[in-house]
């Protein structure tokens, strides 16, 4: 982080900290800036407009393509529907996301920070708005030094107004993922939405406005843990934005370097124009080597390439390179690049395995489920003629988009048992037919009876078998049938 004070100066005993110097990034054109704009438009376009994409799931089901429905306790992602008991899919996604971050770091350092991080994306957008109202680097510096005039107030007001609108729509877009988007937009516009919705929009508006508009590079330097973590995960083969000192040093202004060459003295290609520093969103001088504040965005590469082209020198004085290649160039050796190495293979393997497991479970997952809870008080009841009764609470789950009929059977190897469900008829073969609505659960009370005066163990394994009459899919849950209390000797 750049500061107003000389870092080598002795601080006064009463000085606790030095305030950070405001960074005024200069606009730049080039291939990496173009890539960043493309990523910004794609990612923000998806974020802002995805809630309005429709997906037909049939009658009675929500038609929003991506929806986290807390009221119905499930999440939708196009053709995928996730129930609460399938939270392991979220675990799998988190594992894939974490390992993908490690993989990106192993290949190209902090490429996530420079191109994909939400803080970077929204900060770039806010900087674009700032340049629109206040001009480029030099204009903004001069504007901040000027006294407050009508023109300055108008420019500042316009900038902060647009910032707040972007921040407000950012918070508004987030809540649209948790309710039907068109309906919620109408409710928000007419004041009919709940206070919770307005509260979350206000919170997200404030955080976006603060982080992207005011805190900017300080978020990356002080708040984000990733720069510290990635430093322990990188190696000498990872690409990083690098100043090629073997070519650039000794640096000097263009006329000075020409004079040195005429005198037969060494002179590097760096003309000390400081354009690499001027365009850096965190104010880093990449010529000083790898630094915590550098987010590896590549804008300094664009700036340097533009200058090298103007002065008639080869581009690439600043470029993505590896630590091992820096050492090899000093030794006069050709650079080498190894993207396929043990750590990248391991990361890719973990991602493939996790994705494969998730895909397999998704393809083969059951569209029905059954849970059984045995009554605890009392565990059993002895009736006339030696009949023992146990009670159970059954919850049937139907994930199909239409109502389904299920057949419930109870069986055990320890004897013959008879089952009844409160409010349902028992078929002649002892089975019970139960209907469960589309995409619904149904809870029923089941009673299981032993034969009169049957000789049974203290605890018998009891199988509850639920079968879908239409698809033939079935699920088996084993519980127990008690005839006496367990005792310990």
HELIX and SHEET records of a PDB file:
HELIX    1   1 UNK A   31  UNK A   49  1                                  19    
HELIX    2   2 UNK A   50  UNK A   52  5                                   3    
HELIX    3   3 UNK A   84  UNK A   86  5                                   3    
HELIX    4   4 UNK A   88  UNK A  108  1                                  21    
HELIX    5   5 UNK A  111  UNK A  111  1                                   1    
HELIX    6   6 UNK A  112  UNK A  116  3                                   5    
HELIX    7   7 UNK A  118  UNK A  134  1                                  17    
HELIX    8   8 UNK A  137  UNK A  145  1                                   9    
HELIX    9   9 UNK A  150  UNK A  175  1                                  26    
HELIX   10  10 UNK A  176  UNK A  178  5                                   3    
HELIX   11  11 UNK A  181  UNK A  190  1                                  10    
HELIX   12  12 UNK A  195  UNK A  210  1                                  16    
HELIX   13  13 UNK A  211  UNK A  215  3                                   5    
HELIX   14  14 UNK A  217  UNK A  218  1                                   2    
HELIX   15  15 UNK A  219  UNK A  223  3                                   5    
HELIX   16  16 UNK A  226  UNK A  233  1                                   8    
HELIX   17  17 UNK A  245  UNK A  248  1                                   4    
HELIX   18  18 UNK A  254  UNK A  262  1                                   9    
HELIX   19  19 UNK A  275  UNK A  278  1                                   4    
HELIX   20  20 UNK A  286  UNK A  288  5                                   3    
HELIX   21  21 UNK A  299  UNK A  310  1                                  12    
HELIX   22  22 UNK A  323  UNK A  330  1                                   8    
HELIX   23  23 UNK A  342  UNK A  364  1                                  23    
HELIX   24  24 UNK A  384  UNK A  386  5                                   3    
SHEET    1   A 3 UNK A  66  UNK A  69  0                                        
SHEET    2   A 3 UNK A  74  UNK A  77 -1                                        
SHEET    3   A 3 UNK A  80  UNK A  83 -1                                        
SHEET    1   B 2 UNK A 240  UNK A 243  0                                        
SHEET    2   B 2 UNK A 318  UNK A 321 -1                                        
SHEET    1   C 3 UNK A 368  UNK A 374  0                                        
SHEET    2   C 3 UNK A 388  UNK A 398 -1                                        
SHEET    3   C 3 UNK A 381  UNK A 382 -1                                        
SHEET    1   D 4 UNK A 368  UNK A 374  0                                        
SHEET    2   D 4 UNK A 388  UNK A 398 -1                                        
SHEET    3   D 4 UNK A 440  UNK A 450 -1                                        
SHEET    4   D 4 UNK A 417  UNK A 421 -1                                        
SHEET    1   E 4 UNK A 432  UNK A 436  0                                        
SHEET    2   E 4 UNK A 404  UNK A 411 -1                                        
SHEET    3   E 4 UNK A 459  UNK A 468 -1                                        
SHEET    4   E 4 UNK A 474  UNK A 482 -1                                        
END                                                                             
